[in-house]
């Protein structure tokens, strides 16, 4: 083997590794987004005021208007997406923390427990003067949907 073929093989392996990393990272984000989105939609269904405000039937907004970010060394996920109804549109924002486990989100979501506990969930609703304010969707929590946020859980998540 010549030096040129060794370099070419090395670059090919590097490119393949980069593609695998990007694919894994994208899959991890998609899995996390779907989990948080599903939990937020359960809370949306419980809030009659919000449903009346946006109108039925309601659907998700365009995917390119959604965001997903991580903080606290990937232990807390922040997700925002639009909810569109026959009467209007609102932004839903959900923040969730994960339990201890694999450091990598792709391993945590696929091999590990993959459990994300909702810490906060809000919808932006009209307010006086044409402004919007955050309306908590956590007021309607049923223990079957999510656990109450406790100081111990926050220490585990943020600790």
C-alpha positions as CSV (number, residue, x, y, z in Angstrom):
1,X,0.0,0.0,0.0
2,X,1.2,3.4,-0.8
3,X,1.1,6.5,1.3
4,X,-1.6,7.9,-0.9
5,X,-3.9,4.9,-0.4
6,X,-3.3,5.0,3.3
7,X,-4.3,8.7,3.4
8,X,-7.3,8.0,1.2
9,X,-8.4,5.1,3.5
10,X,-7.9,7.3,6.6
11,X,-9.9,10.2,5.1
12,X,-12.6,7.7,4.1
13,X,-12.8,6.3,7.7
14,X,-12.9,9.9,9.1
15,X,-15.7,10.8,6.8
16,X,-17.6,7.7,7.7
17,X,-17.1,8.4,11.4
18,X,-18.4,11.9,10.9
19,X,-21.5,10.7,9.1
20,X,-22.2,8.2,11.9
21,X,-21.8,10.8,14.6
22,X,-24.1,13.3,12.8
23,X,-26.7,10.5,12.2
24,X,-26.6,9.4,15.9
25,X,-26.8,13.0,17.1
26,X,-29.8,13.7,14.8
27,X,-31.5,10.5,15.8
28,X,-31.0,11.4,19.5
29,X,-32.5,14.9,19.0
30,X,-35.5,13.5,17.1
31,X,-36.2,10.9,19.8
32,X,-35.9,13.5,22.6
33,X,-38.1,15.9,20.7
34,X,-40.8,13.3,20.1
35,X,-40.8,12.3,23.8
36,X,-41.1,15.9,25.0
37,X,-43.7,16.8,22.3
38,X,-45.9,13.8,23.3
39,X,-45.8,14.8,27.0
40,X,-46.6,18.4,26.2
41,X,-49.5,17.4,24.0
42,X,-51.0,15.3,26.8
43,X,-50.9,18.5,28.9
44,X,-52.4,20.5,26.1
45,X,-55.4,18.1,25.9
46,X,-56.2,18.7,29.5
47,X,-56.3,22.5,29.2
48,X,-59.8,23.4,27.9
49,X,-59.0,27.2,27.8
50,X,-56.1,26.7,25.5
51,X,-58.0,24.4,23.2
52,X,-60.9,27.0,23.0
53,X,-58.3,29.7,22.3
54,X,-56.6,28.0,19.3
55,X,-59.8,26.1,18.2
56,X,-60.4,22.6,17.2
57,X,-59.2,20.7,15.4
58,X,-55.6,21.6,16.3
59,X,-52.4,20.3,14.8
60,X,-48.6,20.9,15.1
61,X,-47.1,23.9,13.4
62,X,-44.4,23.5,10.8
63,X,-41.3,21.5,11.9
64,X,-39.0,24.3,11.1
65,X,-40.7,26.5,13.7
66,X,-39.7,24.0,16.4
67,X,-36.6,24.1,18.6
68,X,-34.7,21.7,20.8
69,X,-31.9,22.7,23.1
70,X,-30.0,21.1,26.0
71,X,-28.5,22.5,29.1
72,X,-26.9,21.3,32.3
73,X,-24.6,18.9,30.5
74,X,-27.5,17.4,28.4
75,X,-29.5,16.6,31.5
76,X,-32.3,19.2,30.8
77,X,-34.0,19.5,27.4
78,X,-35.9,22.6,26.2
79,X,-38.4,22.1,23.4
80,X,-40.6,24.7,21.7
81,X,-43.2,24.0,19.0
82,X,-46.3,25.7,17.5
83,X,-49.8,24.5,18.0
84,X,-52.2,25.6,15.2
85,X,-56.0,25.6,15.5
86,X,-58.9,26.9,13.6
87,X,-58.9,30.1,15.6
88,X,-55.2,30.8,16.1
89,X,-51.6,29.7,16.8
90,X,-49.7,29.5,20.1
91,X,-46.2,28.4,21.0
92,X,-45.8,25.5,23.5
93,X,-42.6,25.4,25.5
94,X,-41.7,22.3,27.6
95,X,-38.7,21.7,29.8
96,X,-37.8,18.2,31.0
97,X,-35.1,16.6,33.0
98,X,-33.7,13.1,32.6
99,X,-32.8,10.6,35.2
100,X,-29.2,9.5,35.8
101,X,-27.9,7.0,33.3
102,X,-25.9,7.0,30.1
103,X,-24.2,10.3,29.4
104,X,-25.0,10.1,25.7
105,X,-28.6,11.0,24.9
106,X,-28.7,8.4,22.1
107,X,-27.7,5.7,24.5
108,X,-30.0,7.1,27.2
109,X,-33.0,7.2,24.9
110,X,-32.4,3.8,23.2
111,X,-30.7,1.5,25.6
112,X,-31.3,3.3,28.9
113,X,-34.7,4.2,30.5
114,X,-35.3,7.2,28.1
115,X,-37.5,8.8,30.7
116,X,-37.8,12.6,30.6
117,X,-39.7,14.2,33.6
118,X,-41.5,17.4,32.7
119,X,-40.3,20.3,34.8
120,X,-42.4,23.0,33.2
121,X,-44.8,23.3,30.3
122,X,-46.2,26.6,29.1
123,X,-48.3,28.1,26.3
124,X,-48.1,31.7,25.1
125,X,-51.6,33.3,25.3
126,X,-52.9,36.7,24.5
127,X,-52.8,39.3,27.2
128,X,-53.7,43.0,27.7
129,X,-52.3,45.5,25.2
130,X,-51.7,42.9,22.5
131,X,-48.9,41.3,24.4
132,X,-48.6,37.6,25.2
133,X,-47.9,35.9,28.5
134,X,-47.0,32.4,29.5
135,X,-49.8,30.2,30.8
136,X,-48.6,27.1,32.7
137,X,-50.0,23.8,31.6
138,X,-48.7,22.2,34.7
139,X,-51.9,23.2,36.6
140,X,-53.7,20.2,35.3
141,X,-51.2,17.5,36.0
142,X,-52.5,14.1,36.7
143,X,-50.1,11.7,38.4
144,X,-50.6,9.2,35.6
145,X,-49.1,11.7,33.2
146,X,-46.2,13.1,35.1
147,X,-44.8,13.4,38.6
148,X,-44.8,16.5,40.6
149,X,-41.6,18.4,40.6
150,X,-39.8,18.0,43.9
151,X,-36.7,19.6,45.2
152,X,-35.1,16.2,45.2
153,X,-35.9,15.7,41.5
154,X,-34.4,19.1,40.7
155,X,-31.2,18.2,42.6
156,X,-30.9,14.9,40.7
157,X,-31.5,16.6,37.3
158,X,-29.5,19.7,37.8
159,X,-27.0,18.4,40.3
